[in-house]
Amino acid sequence: MFHEYRDEITYLKQHNLHFEKLFNEHNELDEQIQKAEEGVEHLSNQEIEVLKKKKLLLKDQIYAMILEYRKTHSKS
């Protein structure tokens, strides 16, 4: 996720506990969804959709934090 922002993500994970929490939660949801889609974890289609929506919301929040960081730390 957001490979082009690797440096920003690394910095934010080390210096912003809220960002780190959101990032980790996103990755945990991604793993849970993948297991459910592979049949390893048994969830209904509706439950999977709910998890995907939560994951997307987290991704949007993470992206907004990355953009805010870039705006305030741009190399002008």
PDB file of N, CA, C and O in Angstrom:
ATOM      1  N   MET A   1       0.843  -1.182   0.000  1.00  0.00           N
ATOM      2  CA  MET A   1       0.000   0.000   0.000  1.00  0.00           C
ATOM      3  C   MET A   1       0.883   1.239   0.000  1.00  0.00           C
ATOM      4  O   MET A   1       1.782   1.376   0.830  1.00  0.00           O
ATOM      5  N   PHE A   2       0.622   2.119  -0.920  1.00  0.00           N
ATOM      6  CA  PHE A   2       1.306   3.411  -0.994  1.00  0.00           C
ATOM      7  C   PHE A   2       2.826   3.270  -1.051  1.00  0.00           C
ATOM      8  O   PHE A   2       3.544   3.938  -0.306  1.00  0.00           O
ATOM      9  N   HIS A   3       3.305   2.415  -1.922  1.00  0.00           N
ATOM     10  CA  HIS A   3       4.744   2.173  -2.030  1.00  0.00           C
ATOM     11  C   HIS A   3       5.510   3.442  -2.380  1.00  0.00           C
ATOM     12  O   HIS A   3       6.669   3.596  -1.994  1.00  0.00           O
ATOM     13  N   GLU A   4       4.872   4.347  -3.107  1.00  0.00           N
ATOM     14  CA  GLU A   4       5.536   5.573  -3.506  1.00  0.00           C
ATOM     15  C   GLU A   4       5.738   6.526  -2.319  1.00  0.00           C
ATOM     16  O   GLU A   4       6.458   7.518  -2.432  1.00  0.00           O
ATOM     17  N   TYR A   5       5.103   6.223  -1.188  1.00  0.00           N
ATOM     18  CA  TYR A   5       5.244   7.043   0.026  1.00  0.00           C
ATOM     19  C   TYR A   5       5.998   6.294   1.129  1.00  0.00           C
ATOM     20  O   TYR A   5       5.792   6.550   2.316  1.00  0.00           O
ATOM     21  N   ARG A   6       6.853   5.390   0.734  1.00  0.00           N
ATOM     22  CA  ARG A   6       7.555   4.539   1.701  1.00  0.00           C
ATOM     23  C   ARG A   6       8.286   5.364   2.774  1.00  0.00           C
ATOM     24  O   ARG A   6       8.204   5.046   3.960  1.00  0.00           O
ATOM     25  N   ASP A   7       8.997   6.415   2.361  1.00  0.00           N
ATOM     26  CA  ASP A   7       9.743   7.235   3.325  1.00  0.00           C
ATOM     27  C   ASP A   7       8.806   7.932   4.309  1.00  0.00           C
ATOM     28  O   ASP A   7       9.072   7.973   5.510  1.00  0.00           O
ATOM     29  N   GLU A   8       7.717   8.476   3.791  1.00  0.00           N
ATOM     30  CA  GLU A   8       6.754   9.153   4.648  1.00  0.00           C
ATOM     31  C   GLU A   8       6.108   8.182   5.636  1.00  0.00           C
ATOM     32  O   GLU A   8       5.936   8.502   6.813  1.00  0.00           O
ATOM     33  N   ILE A   9       5.756   6.998   5.146  1.00  0.00           N
ATOM     34  CA  ILE A   9       5.134   5.991   6.008  1.00  0.00           C
ATOM     35  C   ILE A   9       6.096   5.569   7.112  1.00  0.00           C
ATOM     36  O   ILE A   9       5.704   5.446   8.272  1.00  0.00           O
ATOM     37  N   THR A  10       7.340   5.351   6.750  1.00  0.00           N
ATOM     38  CA  THR A  10       8.342   4.962   7.749  1.00  0.00           C
ATOM     39  C   THR A  10       8.461   6.022   8.830  1.00  0.00           C
ATOM     40  O   THR A  10       8.470   5.710  10.021  1.00  0.00           O
ATOM     41  N   TYR A  11       8.551   7.272   8.410  1.00  0.00           N
ATOM     42  CA  TYR A  11       8.663   8.364   9.377  1.00  0.00           C
ATOM     43  C   TYR A  11       7.425   8.433  10.267  1.00  0.00           C
ATOM     44  O   TYR A  11       7.536   8.499  11.491  1.00  0.00           O
ATOM     45  N   LEU A  12       6.259   8.418   9.650  1.00  0.00           N
ATOM     46  CA  LEU A  12       5.021   8.552  10.417  1.00  0.00           C
ATOM     47  C   LEU A  12       4.816   7.380  11.378  1.00  0.00           C
ATOM     48  O   LEU A  12       4.349   7.577  12.500  1.00  0.00           O
ATOM     49  N   LYS A  13       5.156   6.176  10.955  1.00  0.00           N
ATOM     50  CA  LYS A  13       5.025   5.026  11.856  1.00  0.00           C
ATOM     51  C   LYS A  13       5.927   5.167  13.074  1.00  0.00           C
ATOM     52  O   LYS A  13       5.583   4.700  14.160  1.00  0.00           O
ATOM     53  N   GLN A  14       7.064   5.801  12.903  1.00  0.00           N
ATOM     54  CA  GLN A  14       8.012   5.957  14.004  1.00  0.00           C
ATOM     55  C   GLN A  14       7.701   7.151  14.900  1.00  0.00           C
ATOM     56  O   GLN A  14       8.114   7.177  16.059  1.00  0.00           O
ATOM     57  N   HIS A  15       6.973   8.145  14.371  1.00  0.00           N
ATOM     58  CA  HIS A  15       6.786   9.388  15.112  1.00  0.00           C
ATOM     59  C   HIS A  15       5.333   9.754  15.402  1.00  0.00           C
ATOM     60  O   HIS A  15       5.067  10.772  16.039  1.00  0.00           O
ATOM     61  N   ASN A  16       4.401   8.942  14.945  1.00  0.00           N
ATOM     62  CA  ASN A  16       2.985   9.265  15.145  1.00  0.00           C
ATOM     63  C   ASN A  16       2.254   7.978  15.536  1.00  0.00           C
ATOM     64  O   ASN A  16       1.995   7.115  14.698  1.00  0.00           O
ATOM     65  N   LEU A  17       1.933   7.870  16.811  1.00  0.00           N
ATOM     66  CA  LEU A  17       1.304   6.641  17.318  1.00  0.00           C
ATOM     67  C   LEU A  17      -0.058   6.385  16.678  1.00  0.00           C
ATOM     68  O   LEU A  17      -0.412   5.235  16.421  1.00  0.00           O
ATOM     69  N   HIS A  18      -0.823   7.443  16.418  1.00  0.00           N
ATOM     70  CA  HIS A  18      -2.128   7.269  15.788  1.00  0.00           C
ATOM     71  C   HIS A  18      -1.969   6.712  14.372  1.00  0.00           C
ATOM     72  O   HIS A  18      -2.702   5.807  13.973  1.00  0.00           O
ATOM     73  N   PHE A  19      -1.020   7.249  13.619  1.00  0.00           N
ATOM     74  CA  PHE A  19      -0.755   6.737  12.270  1.00  0.00           C
ATOM     75  C   PHE A  19      -0.355   5.267  12.338  1.00  0.00           C
ATOM     76  O   PHE A  19      -0.860   4.444  11.574  1.00  0.00           O
ATOM     77  N   GLU A  20       0.543   4.946  13.243  1.00  0.00           N
ATOM     78  CA  GLU A  20       0.995   3.552  13.375  1.00  0.00           C
ATOM     79  C   GLU A  20      -0.178   2.622  13.685  1.00  0.00           C
ATOM     80  O   GLU A  20      -0.272   1.527  13.130  1.00  0.00           O
ATOM     81  N   LYS A  21      -1.071   3.066  14.575  1.00  0.00           N
ATOM     82  CA  LYS A  21      -2.240   2.256  14.935  1.00  0.00           C
ATOM     83  C   LYS A  21      -3.130   2.038  13.707  1.00  0.00           C
ATOM     84  O   LYS A  21      -3.556   0.913  13.446  1.00  0.00           O
ATOM     85  N   LEU A  22      -3.410   3.098  12.958  1.00  0.00           N
ATOM     86  CA  LEU A  22      -4.247   2.973  11.760  1.00  0.00           C
ATOM     87  C   LEU A  22      -3.589   2.059  10.732  1.00  0.00           C
ATOM     88  O   LEU A  22      -4.252   1.212  10.133  1.00  0.00           O
ATOM     89  N   PHE A  23      -2.294   2.231  10.529  1.00  0.00           N
ATOM     90  CA  PHE A  23      -1.556   1.436   9.549  1.00  0.00           C
ATOM     91  C   PHE A  23      -1.599  -0.046   9.922  1.00  0.00           C
ATOM     92  O   PHE A  23      -1.854  -0.898   9.070  1.00  0.00           O
ATOM     93  N   ASN A  24      -1.353  -0.344  11.180  1.00  0.00           N
ATOM     94  CA  ASN A  24      -1.380  -1.740  11.637  1.00  0.00           C
ATOM     95  C   ASN A  24      -2.779  -2.340  11.541  1.00  0.00           C
ATOM     96  O   ASN A  24      -2.938  -3.500  11.160  1.00  0.00           O
ATOM     97  N   GLU A  25      -3.788  -1.549  11.887  1.00  0.00           N
ATOM     98  CA  GLU A  25      -5.164  -2.029  11.803  1.00  0.00           C
ATOM     99  C   GLU A  25      -5.530  -2.326  10.341  1.00  0.00           C
ATOM    100  O   GLU A  25      -6.192  -3.323  10.054  1.00  0.00           O
ATOM    101  N   HIS A  26      -5.101  -1.464   9.433  1.00  0.00           N
ATOM    102  CA  HIS A  26      -5.347  -1.681   8.001  1.00  0.00           C
ATOM    103  C   HIS A  26      -4.722  -3.002   7.561  1.00  0.00           C
ATOM    104  O   HIS A  26      -5.362  -3.792   6.868  1.00  0.00           O
ATOM    105  N   ASN A  27      -3.486  -3.241   7.958  1.00  0.00           N
ATOM    106  CA  ASN A  27      -2.798  -4.472   7.562  1.00  0.00           C
ATOM    107  C   ASN A  27      -3.460  -5.708   8.161  1.00  0.00           C
ATOM    108  O   ASN A  27      -3.534  -6.749   7.509  1.00  0.00           O
ATOM    109  N   GLU A  28      -3.942  -5.599   9.396  1.00  0.00           N
ATOM    110  CA  GLU A  28      -4.633  -6.723  10.024  1.00  0.00           C
ATOM    111  C   GLU A  28      -5.938  -7.033   9.292  1.00  0.00           C
ATOM    112  O   GLU A  28      -6.271  -8.199   9.079  1.00  0.00           O
ATOM    113  N   LEU A  29      -6.674  -5.994   8.910  1.00  0.00           N
ATOM    114  CA  LEU A  29      -7.903  -6.203   8.148  1.00  0.00           C
ATOM    115  C   LEU A  29      -7.595  -6.829   6.793  1.00  0.00           C
ATOM    116  O   LEU A  29      -8.308  -7.725   6.342  1.00  0.00           O
ATOM    117  N   ASP A  30      -6.537  -6.357   6.147  1.00  0.00           N
ATOM    118  CA  ASP A  30      -6.142  -6.908   4.853  1.00  0.00           C
ATOM    119  C   ASP A  30      -5.866  -8.399   4.969  1.00  0.00           C
ATOM    120  O   ASP A  30      -6.294  -9.186   4.126  1.00  0.00           O
ATOM    121  N   GLU A  31      -5.156  -8.776   6.006  1.00  0.00           N
ATOM    122  CA  GLU A  31      -4.832 -10.187   6.222  1.00  0.00           C
ATOM    123  C   GLU A  31      -6.094 -11.006   6.506  1.00  0.00           C
ATOM    124  O   GLU A  31      -6.254 -12.114   5.993  1.00  0.00           O
ATOM    125  N   GLN A  32      -6.981 -10.451   7.323  1.00  0.00           N
ATOM    126  CA  GLN A  32      -8.224 -11.155   7.657  1.00  0.00           C
ATOM    127  C   GLN A  32      -9.089 -11.338   6.417  1.00  0.00           C
ATOM    128  O   GLN A  32      -9.672 -12.405   6.222  1.00  0.00           O
ATOM    129  N   ILE A  33      -9.179 -10.316   5.583  1.00  0.00           N
ATOM    130  CA  ILE A  33      -9.961 -10.403   4.347  1.00  0.00           C
ATOM    131  C   ILE A  33      -9.369 -11.454   3.415  1.00  0.00           C
ATOM    132  O   ILE A  33     -10.092 -12.257   2.825  1.00  0.00           O
ATOM    133  N   GLN A  34      -8.059 -11.436   3.295  1.00  0.00           N
ATOM    134  CA  GLN A  34      -7.403 -12.404   2.418  1.00  0.00           C
ATOM    135  C   GLN A  34      -7.669 -13.830   2.889  1.00  0.00           C
ATOM    136  O   GLN A  34      -7.968 -14.705   2.076  1.00  0.00           O
ATOM    137  N   LYS A  35      -7.566 -14.069   4.184  1.00  0.00           N
ATOM    138  CA  LYS A  35      -7.829 -15.406   4.725  1.00  0.00           C
ATOM    139  C   LYS A  35      -9.280 -15.819   4.478  1.00  0.00           C
ATOM    140  O   LYS A  35      -9.560 -16.975   4.162  1.00  0.00           O
ATOM    141  N   ALA A  36     -10.193 -14.865   4.626  1.00  0.00           N
ATOM    142  CA  ALA A  36     -11.610 -15.180   4.407  1.00  0.00           C
ATOM    143  C   ALA A  36     -11.862 -15.506   2.946  1.00  0.00           C
ATOM    144  O   ALA A  36     -12.606 -16.438   2.639  1.00  0.00           O
ATOM    145  N   GLU A  37     -11.255 -14.754   2.047  1.00  0.00           N
ATOM    146  CA  GLU A  37     -11.464 -15.002   0.625  1.00  0.00           C
ATOM    147  C   GLU A  37     -10.821 -16.304   0.169  1.00  0.00           C
ATOM    148  O   GLU A  37     -11.262 -16.908  -0.809  1.00  0.00           O
ATOM    149  N   GLU A  38      -9.789 -16.735   0.869  1.00  0.00           N
ATOM    150  CA  GLU A  38      -9.138 -18.012   0.553  1.00  0.00           C
ATOM    151  C   GLU A  38      -9.822 -19.183   1.239  1.00  0.00           C
ATOM    152  O   GLU A  38      -9.473 -20.338   0.992  1.00  0.00           O
ATOM    153  N   GLY A  39     -10.798 -18.895   2.102  1.00  0.00           N
ATOM    154  CA  GLY A  39     -11.521 -19.948   2.797  1.00  0.00           C
ATOM    155  C   GLY A  39     -10.851 -20.427   4.073  1.00  0.00           C
ATOM    156  O   GLY A  39     -11.316 -21.380   4.699  1.00  0.00           O
ATOM    157  N   VAL A  40      -9.765 -19.778   4.463  1.00  0.00           N
ATOM    158  CA  VAL A  40      -9.063 -20.158   5.694  1.00  0.00           C
ATOM    159  C   VAL A  40      -9.874 -19.715   6.908  1.00  0.00           C
ATOM    160  O   VAL A  40      -9.985 -20.439   7.898  1.00  0.00           O
ATOM    161  N   GLU A  41     -10.437 -18.518   6.813  1.00  0.00           N
ATOM    162  CA  GLU A  41     -11.281 -17.980   7.870  1.00  0.00           C
ATOM    163  C   GLU A  41     -12.703 -17.924   7.327  1.00  0.00           C
ATOM    164  O   GLU A  41     -12.921 -17.464   6.206  1.00  0.00           O
ATOM    165  N   HIS A  42     -13.656 -18.381   8.101  1.00  0.00           N
ATOM    166  CA  HIS A  42     -15.028 -18.489   7.611  1.00  0.00           C
ATOM    167  C   HIS A  42     -15.838 -17.251   7.974  1.00  0.00           C
ATOM    168  O   HIS A  42     -16.226 -17.051   9.125  1.00  0.00           O
ATOM    169  N   LEU A  43     -16.079 -16.431   6.960  1.00  0.00           N
ATOM    170  CA  LEU A  43     -16.911 -15.240   7.112  1.00  0.00           C
ATOM    171  C   LEU A  43     -17.908 -15.210   5.957  1.00  0.00           C
ATOM    172  O   LEU A  43     -17.635 -15.710   4.866  1.00  0.00           O
ATOM    173  N   SER A  44     -19.062 -14.616   6.221  1.00  0.00           N
ATOM    174  CA  SER A  44     -20.054 -14.475   5.149  1.00  0.00           C
ATOM    175  C   SER A  44     -19.591 -13.373   4.199  1.00  0.00           C
ATOM    176  O   SER A  44     -18.715 -12.575   4.532  1.00  0.00           O
ATOM    177  N   ASN A  45     -20.188 -13.346   3.023  1.00  0.00           N
ATOM    178  CA  ASN A  45     -19.874 -12.289   2.063  1.00  0.00           C
ATOM    179  C   ASN A  45     -20.161 -10.914   2.652  1.00  0.00           C
ATOM    180  O   ASN A  45     -19.421  -9.959   2.417  1.00  0.00           O
ATOM    181  N   GLN A  46     -21.235 -10.827   3.415  1.00  0.00           N
ATOM    182  CA  GLN A  46     -21.602  -9.554   4.042  1.00  0.00           C
ATOM    183  C   GLN A  46     -20.533  -9.134   5.057  1.00  0.00           C
ATOM    184  O   GLN A  46     -20.159  -7.962   5.111  1.00  0.00           O
ATOM    185  N   GLU A  47     -20.049 -10.067   5.848  1.00  0.00           N
ATOM    186  CA  GLU A  47     -19.003  -9.749   6.824  1.00  0.00           C
ATOM    187  C   GLU A  47     -17.720  -9.301   6.116  1.00  0.00           C
ATOM    188  O   GLU A  47     -17.048  -8.375   6.571  1.00  0.00           O
ATOM    189  N   ILE A  48     -17.393  -9.943   5.031  1.00  0.00           N
ATOM    190  CA  ILE A  48     -16.205  -9.561   4.257  1.00  0.00           C
ATOM    191  C   ILE A  48     -16.379  -8.146   3.709  1.00  0.00           C
ATOM    192  O   ILE A  48     -15.439  -7.353   3.750  1.00  0.00           O
ATOM    193  N   GLU A  49     -17.554  -7.821   3.203  1.00  0.00           N
ATOM    194  CA  GLU A  49     -17.808  -6.478   2.678  1.00  0.00           C
ATOM    195  C   GLU A  49     -17.667  -5.414   3.756  1.00  0.00           C
ATOM    196  O   GLU A  49     -17.143  -4.331   3.497  1.00  0.00           O
ATOM    197  N   VAL A  50     -18.132  -5.715   4.961  1.00  0.00           N
ATOM    198  CA  VAL A  50     -17.991  -4.778   6.082  1.00  0.00           C
ATOM    199  C   VAL A  50     -16.506  -4.542   6.379  1.00  0.00           C
ATOM    200  O   VAL A  50     -16.081  -3.407   6.597  1.00  0.00           O
ATOM    201  N   LEU A  51     -15.733  -5.615   6.387  1.00  0.00           N
ATOM    202  CA  LEU A  51     -14.293  -5.484   6.633  1.00  0.00           C
ATOM    203  C   LEU A  51     -13.621  -4.672   5.525  1.00  0.00           C
ATOM    204  O   LEU A  51     -12.740  -3.855   5.795  1.00  0.00           O
ATOM    205  N   LYS A  52     -14.035  -4.898   4.286  1.00  0.00           N
ATOM    206  CA  LYS A  52     -13.452  -4.147   3.167  1.00  0.00           C
ATOM    207  C   LYS A  52     -13.760  -2.656   3.281  1.00  0.00           C
ATOM    208  O   LYS A  52     -12.912  -1.820   2.969  1.00  0.00           O
ATOM    209  N   LYS A  53     -14.953  -2.327   3.722  1.00  0.00           N
ATOM    210  CA  LYS A  53     -15.319  -0.917   3.896  1.00  0.00           C
ATOM    211  C   LYS A  53     -14.508  -0.274   5.019  1.00  0.00           C
ATOM    212  O   LYS A  53     -14.071   0.869   4.893  1.00  0.00           O
ATOM    213  N   LYS A  54     -14.307  -1.004   6.113  1.00  0.00           N
ATOM    214  CA  LYS A  54     -13.476  -0.499   7.207  1.00  0.00           C
ATOM    215  C   LYS A  54     -12.044  -0.278   6.725  1.00  0.00           C
ATOM    216  O   LYS A  54     -11.413   0.730   7.046  1.00  0.00           O
ATOM    217  N   LYS A  55     -11.548  -1.236   5.953  1.00  0.00           N
ATOM    218  CA  LYS A  55     -10.190  -1.146   5.425  1.00  0.00           C
ATOM    219  C   LYS A  55     -10.050   0.068   4.508  1.00  0.00           C
ATOM    220  O   LYS A  55      -9.051   0.784   4.576  1.00  0.00           O
ATOM    221  N   LEU A  56     -11.026   0.300   3.669  1.00  0.00           N
ATOM    222  CA  LEU A  56     -10.992   1.441   2.765  1.00  0.00           C
ATOM    223  C   LEU A  56     -11.031   2.758   3.538  1.00  0.00           C
ATOM    224  O   LEU A  56     -10.330   3.705   3.183  1.00  0.00           O
ATOM    225  N   LEU A  57     -11.834   2.824   4.577  1.00  0.00           N
ATOM    226  CA  LEU A  57     -11.888   4.020   5.418  1.00  0.00           C
ATOM    227  C   LEU A  57     -10.526   4.285   6.051  1.00  0.00           C
ATOM    228  O   LEU A  57     -10.059   5.423   6.077  1.00  0.00           O
ATOM    229  N   LEU A  58      -9.896   3.241   6.555  1.00  0.00           N
ATOM    230  CA  LEU A  58      -8.563   3.384   7.144  1.00  0.00           C
ATOM    231  C   LEU A  58      -7.557   3.852   6.093  1.00  0.00           C
ATOM    232  O   LEU A  58      -6.719   4.712   6.367  1.00  0.00           O
ATOM    233  N   LYS A  59      -7.645   3.289   4.905  1.00  0.00           N
ATOM    234  CA  LYS A  59      -6.732   3.677   3.831  1.00  0.00           C
ATOM    235  C   LYS A  59      -6.895   5.159   3.507  1.00  0.00           C
ATOM    236  O   LYS A  59      -5.906   5.862   3.300  1.00  0.00           O
ATOM    237  N   ASP A  60      -8.122   5.629   3.463  1.00  0.00           N
ATOM    238  CA  ASP A  60      -8.378   7.047   3.206  1.00  0.00           C
ATOM    239  C   ASP A  60      -7.779   7.926   4.307  1.00  0.00           C
ATOM    240  O   ASP A  60      -7.198   8.974   4.025  1.00  0.00           O
ATOM    241  N   GLN A  61      -7.923   7.495   5.550  1.00  0.00           N
ATOM    242  CA  GLN A  61      -7.368   8.256   6.674  1.00  0.00           C
ATOM    243  C   GLN A  61      -5.843   8.263   6.623  1.00  0.00           C
ATOM    244  O   GLN A  61      -5.213   9.292   6.865  1.00  0.00           O
ATOM    245  N   ILE A  62      -5.263   7.128   6.312  1.00  0.00           N
ATOM    246  CA  ILE A  62      -3.810   7.014   6.201  1.00  0.00           C
ATOM    247  C   ILE A  62      -3.299   7.923   5.089  1.00  0.00           C
ATOM    248  O   ILE A  62      -2.312   8.637   5.267  1.00  0.00           O
ATOM    249  N   TYR A  63      -3.967   7.894   3.952  1.00  0.00           N
ATOM    250  CA  TYR A  63      -3.560   8.712   2.812  1.00  0.00           C
ATOM    251  C   TYR A  63      -3.644  10.200   3.150  1.00  0.00           C
ATOM    252  O   TYR A  63      -2.754  10.971   2.791  1.00  0.00           O
ATOM    253  N   ALA A  64      -4.700  10.597   3.830  1.00  0.00           N
ATOM    254  CA  ALA A  64      -4.847  12.001   4.236  1.00  0.00           C
ATOM    255  C   ALA A  64      -3.710  12.414   5.170  1.00  0.00           C
ATOM    256  O   ALA A  64      -3.199  13.530   5.072  1.00  0.00           O
ATOM    257  N   MET A  65      -3.319  11.532   6.061  1.00  0.00           N
ATOM    258  CA  MET A  65      -2.221  11.844   6.987  1.00  0.00           C
ATOM    259  C   MET A  65      -0.891  11.946   6.236  1.00  0.00           C
ATOM    260  O   MET A  65      -0.058  12.793   6.558  1.00  0.00           O
ATOM    261  N   ILE A  66      -0.697  11.093   5.247  1.00  0.00           N
ATOM    262  CA  ILE A  66       0.520  11.152   4.439  1.00  0.00           C
ATOM    263  C   ILE A  66       0.575  12.473   3.679  1.00  0.00           C
ATOM    264  O   ILE A  66       1.613  13.133   3.650  1.00  0.00           O
ATOM    265  N   LEU A  67      -0.540  12.858   3.066  1.00  0.00           N
ATOM    266  CA  LEU A  67      -0.566  14.111   2.315  1.00  0.00           C
ATOM    267  C   LEU A  67      -0.342  15.315   3.221  1.00  0.00           C
ATOM    268  O   LEU A  67       0.349  16.258   2.837  1.00  0.00           O
ATOM    269  N   GLU A  68      -0.915  15.290   4.411  1.00  0.00           N
ATOM    270  CA  GLU A  68      -0.709  16.381   5.367  1.00  0.00           C
ATOM    271  C   GLU A  68       0.761  16.457   5.777  1.00  0.00           C
ATOM    272  O   GLU A  68       1.337  17.542   5.862  1.00  0.00           O
ATOM    273  N   TYR A  69       1.353  15.306   6.026  1.00  0.00           N
ATOM    274  CA  TYR A  69       2.774  15.275   6.372  1.00  0.00           C
ATOM    275  C   TYR A  69       3.611  15.856   5.228  1.00  0.00           C
ATOM    276  O   TYR A  69       4.502  16.673   5.463  1.00  0.00           O
ATOM    277  N   ARG A  70       3.330  15.441   4.008  1.00  0.00           N
ATOM    278  CA  ARG A  70       4.095  15.935   2.845  1.00  0.00           C
ATOM    279  C   ARG A  70       3.929  17.447   2.685  1.00  0.00           C
ATOM    280  O   ARG A  70       4.877  18.149   2.333  1.00  0.00           O
ATOM    281  N   LYS A  71       2.712  17.944   2.947  1.00  0.00           N
ATOM    282  CA  LYS A  71       2.447  19.372   2.806  1.00  0.00           C
ATOM    283  C   LYS A  71       3.254  20.179   3.817  1.00  0.00           C
ATOM    284  O   LYS A  71       3.761  21.255   3.501  1.00  0.00           O
ATOM    285  N   THR A  72       3.369  19.658   5.024  1.00  0.00           N
ATOM    286  CA  THR A  72       4.055  20.395   6.086  1.00  0.00           C
ATOM    287  C   THR A  72       5.563  20.120   6.107  1.00  0.00           C
ATOM    288  O   THR A  72       6.313  20.832   6.775  1.00  0.00           O
ATOM    289  N   HIS A  73       6.004  19.099   5.385  1.00  0.00           N
ATOM    290  CA  HIS A  73       7.430  18.760   5.374  1.00  0.00           C
ATOM    291  C   HIS A  73       7.990  18.732   3.960  1.00  0.00           C
ATOM    292  O   HIS A  73       8.953  18.019   3.679  1.00  0.00           O
ATOM    293  N   SER A  74       7.385  19.507   3.077  1.00  0.00           N
ATOM    294  CA  SER A  74       7.862  19.493   1.683  1.00  0.00           C
ATOM    295  C   SER A  74       9.243  20.114   1.595  1.00  0.00           C
ATOM    296  O   SER A  74       9.586  21.038   2.334  1.00  0.00           O
ATOM    297  N   LYS A  75      10.008  19.588   0.686  1.00  0.00           N
ATOM    298  CA  LYS A  75      11.388  20.056   0.471  1.00  0.00           C
ATOM    299  C   LYS A  75      11.344  21.141  -0.603  1.00  0.00           C
ATOM    300  O   LYS A  75      11.542  20.869  -1.788  1.00  0.00           O
ATOM    301  N   SER A  76      11.087  22.351  -0.178  1.00  0.00           N
ATOM    302  CA  SER A  76      10.968  23.463  -1.118  1.00  0.00           C
ATOM    303  C   SER A  76      12.303  24.124  -1.352  1.00  0.00           C
ATOM    304  O   SER A  76      12.390  25.083  -2.119  1.00  0.00           O
TER     305      SER A  76
END
